[in-house]
């Protein structure tokens, strides 16, 4: 089982980034997918979630209206489109796959927003 995040980097305040998380080793289309983030010295927090078929999404209040989660069940990939980035969005972003008792995590990708 692998979840590999990519797309992080350094971006200016107000800029955009698109994170990807490529999944392998399990039946991706059965799993609800989530993006979490963890800023330095803070607890990991849920950012966005998407149901297995993609019909239901949810967002943390801090990112609602700026971030969009989506998935491609043919490419086994989940995305996080991030717009209007703020310094408070600086964190390591992790993708998570969850189904029944299975709970998988990626290694994370760093997003740094410069002011």
C-alpha positions in Angstrom: 0.0 0.0 0.0 1.3 3.4 -0.9 0.1 7.0 -0.8 2.5 9.4 -2.5 1.8 13.1 -2.2 3.3 15.7 -4.5 2.8 19.3 -5.6 3.9 21.0 -2.5 6.4 23.9 -2.4 7.0 27.5 -1.7 4.3 29.9 -2.9 3.6 33.6 -2.3 0.7 34.9 -0.3 -2.4 34.8 -2.4 -1.0 32.2 -4.7 -2.2 28.7 -5.6 -1.0 25.1 -5.5 -2.4 21.8 -6.5 -1.5 18.8 -4.4 -1.8 15.3 -5.7 -1.9 12.0 -3.9 -1.3 8.8 -5.9 -2.6 5.6 -4.4 -1.6 2.0 -5.1 -1.9 -1.4 -3.5 -5.5 -1.2 -2.5 -8.9 -0.7 -4.1 -8.9 3.1 -4.2 -12.5 3.5 -5.3 -13.8 1.9 -2.1 -12.0 4.4 0.2 -13.0 7.8 1.5 -10.1 10.1 1.2 -9.0 13.0 3.3 -6.4 15.7 3.4 -4.9 16.6 6.7 -2.2 19.2 7.6 0.2 19.7 10.4 1.9 23.0 11.1 5.1 23.1 13.1 4.3 22.7 16.8 0.6 22.1 16.2 -1.6 19.0 16.0 -2.6 17.4 12.8 -5.9 18.8 11.5 -8.5 17.7 9.0 -8.6 20.0 5.9 -10.9 18.3 3.4 -12.6 15.0 2.8 -14.3 13.2 -0.2 -16.4 10.2 -0.3 -15.4 7.0 -2.2 -17.4 8.0 -5.3 -16.6 11.6 -5.0 -20.2 12.7 -4.5 -19.8 14.2 -1.0 -17.1 16.6 0.1 -16.4 18.4 3.3 -14.0 21.2 4.4 -12.6 22.8 7.5 -14.0 26.2 8.1 -10.5 27.7 7.7 -10.2 26.6 4.0 -13.9 26.5 2.9 -14.2 28.5 -0.3 -10.5 28.5 -1.0 -9.7 24.8 -1.3 -11.3 22.1 -3.4 -10.9 18.4 -3.0 -11.5 16.0 -6.0 -10.6 12.5 -7.0 -10.1 10.4 -10.1 -10.9 6.8 -9.5 -9.4 5.8 -12.8 -6.0 7.4 -12.0 -6.3 6.4 -8.3 -5.5 9.9 -7.3 -6.9 12.5 -5.0 -6.3 16.2 -5.4 -6.4 19.3 -3.3 -6.6 22.6 -5.2 -5.6 25.4 -2.9 -6.2 29.1 -3.8 -5.8 32.4 -2.0 -3.1 30.8 0.1 -2.3 32.5 3.5 0.6 32.2 5.9 -1.7 30.1 8.1 -1.8 27.4 5.4 1.9 26.7 5.8 2.1 23.0 6.9 2.9 19.5 5.9 -0.1 18.1 4.0 -0.9 14.4 4.3 -3.4 12.3 2.4 -5.3 9.6 4.2 -7.3 6.7 3.0 -9.9 5.1 5.2 -12.3 2.1 4.7 -13.6 -0.2 7.4 -10.6 -1.0 9.6 -8.0 0.1 7.1 -6.3 3.5 7.6 -3.4 4.5 5.3 -1.3 7.6 5.3 1.2 9.2 2.9 4.5 10.7 3.9 3.4 14.3 3.5 4.3 17.2 1.3 5.5 20.6 2.6 3.5 23.7 1.7 5.1 27.0 2.6 3.4 30.3 2.0 5.6 33.4 2.1 4.2 36.8 3.0 
